[in-house]
Amino acid sequence: MENLKPEARALILALRKWKNKINSPTLKTILEEIYVEIELNTLKGKALLYGVTIALRDGILQYLNTTQETINSLLKKLICIGISYLSNPPLYRHLG
């Protein structure tokens, strides 16, 4: 949470005390963007992002969808692909 903008951090801290349901679509959209930003700063989030990118590039997703695998096993495989990509030295990474 240290890489967040001060406004986003303040909003998250304020909403920790909020007990009611959030009805505002604008606030929900802002919170979704903040949560995506938080998730992409974790290893799991980065691995999932790179796993999906590599799977789309290599056409792996078409094969995985035709075998009727569950969402959990698909996510686990995508995270494994992403972690193996992130484990490579930066010299061998093509995507970033």
C-alpha positions as CSV (number, residue, x, y, z in Angstrom):
1,M,0.0,0.0,0.0
2,E,3.0,2.2,0.2
3,N,3.1,2.8,-3.6
4,L,-0.5,4.1,-3.7
5,K,-1.3,7.7,-4.2
6,P,-2.2,9.6,-1.0
7,E,-5.8,10.0,-2.1
8,A,-6.2,6.3,-2.8
9,R,-4.7,5.4,0.6
10,A,-6.9,7.9,2.4
11,L,-10.0,6.5,0.7
12,I,-9.1,2.9,1.6
13,L,-8.4,3.9,5.2
14,A,-11.7,5.8,5.4
15,L,-13.7,2.9,3.9
16,R,-12.3,0.5,6.5
17,K,-14.5,2.3,9.1
18,W,-17.6,2.4,6.7
19,K,-20.2,-0.2,7.7
20,N,-22.9,0.5,5.1
21,K,-23.1,-0.7,1.5
22,I,-21.5,1.5,-1.2
23,N,-24.2,2.5,-3.6
24,S,-22.4,5.1,-5.8
25,P,-21.3,3.6,-9.1
26,T,-18.6,6.2,-9.4
27,L,-17.1,5.3,-6.1
28,K,-17.3,1.6,-7.0
29,T,-15.4,2.2,-10.2
30,I,-12.7,4.2,-8.3
31,L,-12.4,1.4,-5.8
32,E,-12.1,-1.3,-8.5
33,E,-9.3,0.7,-10.1
34,I,-7.5,1.0,-6.7
35,Y,-7.9,-2.7,-6.0
36,V,-6.5,-3.6,-9.5
37,E,-3.5,-1.3,-8.8
38,I,-2.9,-3.0,-5.5
39,E,-3.2,-6.5,-7.0
40,L,-0.8,-5.7,-9.8
41,N,1.8,-4.7,-7.3
42,T,1.8,-8.2,-5.7
43,L,3.7,-11.1,-7.1
44,K,0.5,-13.1,-7.7
45,G,-1.1,-10.2,-9.6
46,K,2.0,-9.7,-11.8
47,A,2.3,-13.5,-12.4
48,L,-1.4,-13.6,-13.4
49,L,-1.0,-10.7,-15.7
50,Y,2.0,-12.2,-17.5
51,G,0.5,-15.6,-17.5
52,V,-2.6,-14.4,-19.3
53,T,-0.4,-12.3,-21.7
54,I,1.8,-15.3,-22.6
55,A,-1.2,-17.6,-22.9
56,L,-2.9,-15.2,-25.3
57,R,0.3,-14.8,-27.3
58,D,0.9,-18.5,-27.5
59,G,-2.7,-19.5,-28.1
60,I,-2.8,-21.7,-24.9
61,L,-6.2,-20.3,-23.8
62,Q,-8.0,-21.9,-26.7
63,Y,-6.7,-25.3,-25.7
64,L,-7.6,-24.8,-22.0
65,N,-11.1,-23.7,-22.8
66,T,-11.9,-26.7,-24.9
67,T,-11.0,-29.2,-22.2
68,Q,-13.6,-27.8,-19.8
69,E,-11.1,-27.1,-17.0
70,T,-12.4,-25.3,-13.9
71,I,-11.6,-21.7,-13.3
72,N,-9.4,-22.5,-10.3
73,S,-7.2,-24.9,-12.2
74,L,-7.0,-22.4,-15.1
75,L,-5.9,-19.6,-12.7
76,K,-3.3,-21.9,-11.1
77,K,-1.8,-22.7,-14.5
78,L,-1.8,-19.1,-15.6
79,I,-0.1,-18.1,-12.3
80,C,2.5,-20.8,-12.8
81,I,3.2,-19.6,-16.4
82,G,3.6,-16.1,-15.0
83,I,5.8,-17.0,-12.2
84,S,8.1,-19.0,-14.5
85,Y,8.3,-16.0,-16.7
86,L,9.1,-13.7,-13.8
87,S,11.7,-16.1,-12.6
88,N,13.7,-15.6,-15.8
89,P,16.5,-13.0,-15.6
90,P,15.3,-9.6,-17.0
91,L,17.7,-10.1,-20.0
92,Y,15.5,-12.9,-21.3
93,R,12.1,-11.3,-20.7
94,H,10.4,-9.9,-23.8
95,L,7.2,-8.5,-22.2
96,G,8.7,-6.3,-19.5
